[in-house]
Amino acid sequence: MIYRLLALNVDGTILQPNGRIHKSTKEAIAYVQQKGIYVTLVTSRSFPAAKKIAKALKINSHLVTHQGAYIASEQGNPIVQKNIPEEITYEIIRFLEGFPCQIRIVQDEFSLANKYKLNHNLLAKTVFTTGDPMFYSQQFVDSISDTLSDDPIKAPKIEVYFEYEEDLKDAQEALSSIYTETNMTKLNDFRLDILPHGVSKLNGLVALGDHLGIALKEMVAIGDGMDDMDIIKAAGLGVAMGNSSNELKKASDWVTRSNNQHGVAYMVKEHFRKQQPIEFLRKMNIIKK
């Protein structure tokens, strides 16, 4: 199979545990781009935060951000943009404020969060990994619903970090039964992302593929989280990082090394060295488009 697009998750995949990008990863991405492979990021991060990562990797393509709610190559010119309606955003926030949890509405220009302090130290450290303070006006308030009463917001994504696992299950079950306008992704036992209806990493990747004329079977997807499960299953070649769960590894076609062992660079060079450049394949009429 000839692959024309490489889709990469960010946290836990491109980024090392220390939050940095290793030189080998940059070299591997440059290598596949020279072969004419379209490289994109598929991430839960906001567009500005993802764009910063893309710039470091010299990727100038469309990025699938907010788990597919916003797809663009430049800020303000999206090919896909979806939001949860203002009224539904308000109602969901009011409901969630009944639980011990930290709630965060993520926009591309700012984030709005309550002041709840998580007692799980490990979890607390992960709360702001999907954004970048350089790009955000991060506002913390006592009551998000009170703030929304005065200034309504259409949310591309609501991140919820629960104190207790059972509260996540109860909240997800209740919200799923009430609101058809949303889609929910459980990232782990304590974190729930609430997205506009129909939004997911897979649907975002499909939308990008339709825009580019590239089918899912012509894509390679690499990820490490449960929210990467669908794209790893659907892509022509689904790759799980060595640091991903056993469930994700079993669902993948290929398991590479961990992000601490330069898994992206290893997989890319191991596989794509066998594939001729896209332009050459077109000249040979192996690729017709």
TAKATA-V347935 format. One record per residue. N is the residue number from 1. RES is the residue in one letter. SS is DSSP state (H for helix, E for strand, C for the rest). PHI is phi in degrees with one decimal (* if undefined). Layout:
{{N:RES:SS:PHI} {N:RES:SS:PHI}}
//
This chain:
{{1:M:C:*} {2:I:C:-96.0} {3:Y:C:-106.8} {4:R:C:-114.0} {5:L:E:-140.0} {6:L:E:-117.6} {7:A:E:-107.3} {8:L:E:-122.5} {9:N:C:-71.1} {10:V:H:-101.4} {11:D:H:-69.3} {12:G:H:84.3} {13:T:H:-122.6} {14:I:H:-71.3} {15:L:C:-81.7} {16:Q:C:-74.7} {17:P:C:-54.8} {18:N:C:-84.7} {19:G:C:84.7} {20:R:C:-103.5} {21:I:C:-103.7} {22:H:C:-74.6} {23:K:H:-55.3} {24:S:H:-64.4} {25:T:H:-68.6} {26:K:H:-61.5} {27:E:H:-65.5} {28:A:H:-66.4} {29:I:H:-69.1} {30:A:H:-61.7} {31:Y:H:-61.7} {32:V:H:-72.8} {33:Q:H:-65.3} {34:Q:H:-64.8} {35:K:C:-84.9} {36:G:C:89.0} {37:I:C:-79.6} {38:Y:E:-78.1} {39:V:E:-111.4} {40:T:E:-135.1} {41:L:E:-104.5} {42:V:E:-122.8} {43:T:C:-144.4} {44:S:C:-84.3} {45:R:C:-67.5} {46:S:C:-70.0} {47:F:H:-62.3} {48:P:H:-58.7} {49:A:H:-67.8} {50:A:H:-67.9} {51:K:H:-64.0} {52:K:H:-63.7} {53:I:H:-63.6} {54:A:H:-61.6} {55:K:H:-63.0} {56:A:H:-64.6} {57:L:C:-94.9} {58:K:C:59.6} {59:I:C:-102.1} {60:N:C:-113.5} {61:S:C:-88.8} {62:H:C:-66.7} {63:L:E:-116.4} {64:V:E:-95.7} {65:T:E:-119.3} {66:H:H:49.1} {67:Q:H:58.6} {68:G:H:109.4} {69:A:C:-75.7} {70:Y:E:-140.9} {71:I:E:-124.8} {72:A:E:-162.7} {73:S:C:-102.2} {74:E:C:-135.6} {75:Q:C:-58.3} {76:G:C:89.1} {77:N:C:-133.0} {78:P:E:-79.3} {79:I:E:-93.4} {80:V:E:-139.7} {81:Q:E:-148.1} {82:K:C:-131.1} {83:N:C:-138.8} {84:I:E:-77.5} {85:P:C:-55.4} {86:E:H:-55.2} {87:E:H:-63.4} {88:I:H:-69.5} {89:T:H:-56.4} {90:Y:H:-61.9} {91:E:H:-64.4} {92:I:H:-64.9} {93:I:H:-62.6} {94:R:H:-58.9} {95:F:H:-64.8} {96:L:H:-66.5} {97:E:C:-66.8} {98:G:C:-82.1} {99:F:C:-110.5} {100:P:C:-74.8} {101:C:E:-159.4} {102:Q:E:-99.5} {103:I:E:-114.6} {104:R:E:-140.7} {105:I:E:-90.2} {106:V:E:-106.4} {107:Q:C:-112.0} {108:D:C:-77.4} {109:E:C:-97.6} {110:F:E:-161.7} {111:S:E:-130.0} {112:L:E:-125.6} {113:A:E:-135.3} {114:N:E:-81.9} {115:K:C:-91.3} {116:Y:C:-62.4} {117:K:C:-102.3} {118:L:C:-69.7} {119:N:C:-87.6} {120:H:C:-78.7} {121:N:H:-60.3} {122:L:H:-65.5} {123:L:H:-66.7} {124:A:H:-58.3} {125:K:H:-67.5} {126:T:H:-94.1} {127:V:C:-59.2} {128:F:C:-110.3} {129:T:C:-77.9} {130:T:C:-91.5} {131:G:C:-131.2} {132:D:C:-133.9} {133:P:H:-53.8} {134:M:H:-62.3} {135:F:H:-104.5} {136:Y:C:-118.4} {137:S:E:-93.4} {138:Q:E:-94.3} {139:Q:E:-106.9} {140:F:E:-112.5} {141:V:E:-130.7} {142:D:C:-69.8} {143:S:C:-137.2} {144:I:H:-66.8} {145:S:H:-63.0} {146:D:H:-63.0} {147:T:H:-64.6} {148:L:H:-69.7} {149:S:H:-61.6} {150:D:H:-86.4} {151:D:C:-141.2} {152:P:C:-60.0} {153:I:C:-133.4} {154:K:C:-91.8} {155:A:E:-97.8} {156:P:C:-72.4} {157:K:E:-163.8} {158:I:E:-117.3} {159:E:E:-99.1} {160:V:E:-127.6} {161:Y:E:-115.4} {162:F:E:-84.9} {163:E:C:-76.1} {164:Y:C:-127.8} {165:E:H:-60.6} {166:E:H:-66.7} {167:D:H:-66.9} {168:L:H:-60.6} {169:K:H:-61.4} {170:D:H:-64.9} {171:A:H:-65.3} {172:Q:H:-61.8} {173:E:H:-64.1} {174:A:H:-67.1} {175:L:H:-66.3} {176:S:H:-63.8} {177:S:H:-79.2} {178:I:H:-98.9} {179:Y:C:-112.6} {180:T:C:-85.5} {181:E:C:-82.6} {182:T:E:-128.5} {183:N:E:-131.0} {184:M:E:-119.8} {185:T:E:-125.6} {186:K:E:-89.5} {187:L:C:-85.9} {188:N:C:-159.5} {189:D:C:-67.8} {190:F:C:-123.2} {191:R:E:-116.8} {192:L:E:-127.0} {193:D:E:-104.4} {194:I:E:-108.1} {195:L:E:-123.3} {196:P:E:-61.3} {197:H:C:-55.5} {198:G:C:82.6} {199:V:C:-90.3} {200:S:C:-162.1} {201:K:H:-60.5} {202:L:H:-65.5} {203:N:H:-63.7} {204:G:H:-65.9} {205:L:H:-67.6} {206:V:H:-62.8} {207:A:H:-61.8} {208:L:H:-65.4} {209:G:H:-61.0} {210:D:H:-62.2} {211:H:H:-64.2} {212:L:H:-94.1} {213:G:C:77.0} {214:I:C:-120.9} {215:A:C:-81.8} {216:L:H:-56.7} {217:K:H:-66.8} {218:E:H:-97.2} {219:M:E:-112.2} {220:V:E:-113.2} {221:A:E:-119.8} {222:I:E:-122.5} {223:G:E:-156.0} {224:D:C:-134.5} {225:G:C:-105.6} {226:M:H:-65.9} {227:D:H:-75.7} {228:D:H:-95.3} {229:M:H:-54.8} {230:D:H:-65.2} {231:I:H:-73.1} {232:I:H:-69.2} {233:K:H:-70.7} {234:A:H:-86.0} {235:A:C:-67.1} {236:G:C:-58.1} {237:L:E:-136.7} {238:G:E:-100.7} {239:V:E:-120.4} {240:A:E:-100.1} {241:M:C:-70.7} {242:G:C:-63.9} {243:N:C:-92.4} {244:S:C:-85.3} {245:S:C:-73.4} {246:N:H:-62.0} {247:E:H:-62.5} {248:L:H:-69.3} {249:K:H:-61.0} {250:K:H:-65.6} {251:A:H:-81.8} {252:S:C:-88.7} {253:D:C:-88.5} {254:W:E:-152.8} {255:V:E:-117.4} {256:T:C:-101.5} {257:R:C:-72.2} {258:S:C:-74.9} {259:N:H:-67.8} {260:N:H:-82.6} {261:Q:H:-116.2} {262:H:C:59.7} {263:G:H:-61.1} {264:V:H:-65.5} {265:A:H:-61.6} {266:Y:H:-62.7} {267:M:H:-66.1} {268:V:H:-60.1} {269:K:H:-72.0} {270:E:H:-67.0} {271:H:H:-91.8} {272:F:H:-74.6} {273:R:C:-65.2} {274:K:C:-85.0} {275:Q:C:-103.2} {276:Q:C:-69.2} {277:P:C:-57.4} {278:I:H:-58.3} {279:E:H:-63.4} {280:F:H:-63.7} {281:L:H:-65.4} {282:R:H:-70.2} {283:K:H:-62.8} {284:M:C:-85.8} {285:N:C:61.2} {286:I:C:-79.3} {287:I:C:-109.2} {288:K:C:-93.8} {289:K:C:-130.4}}
//
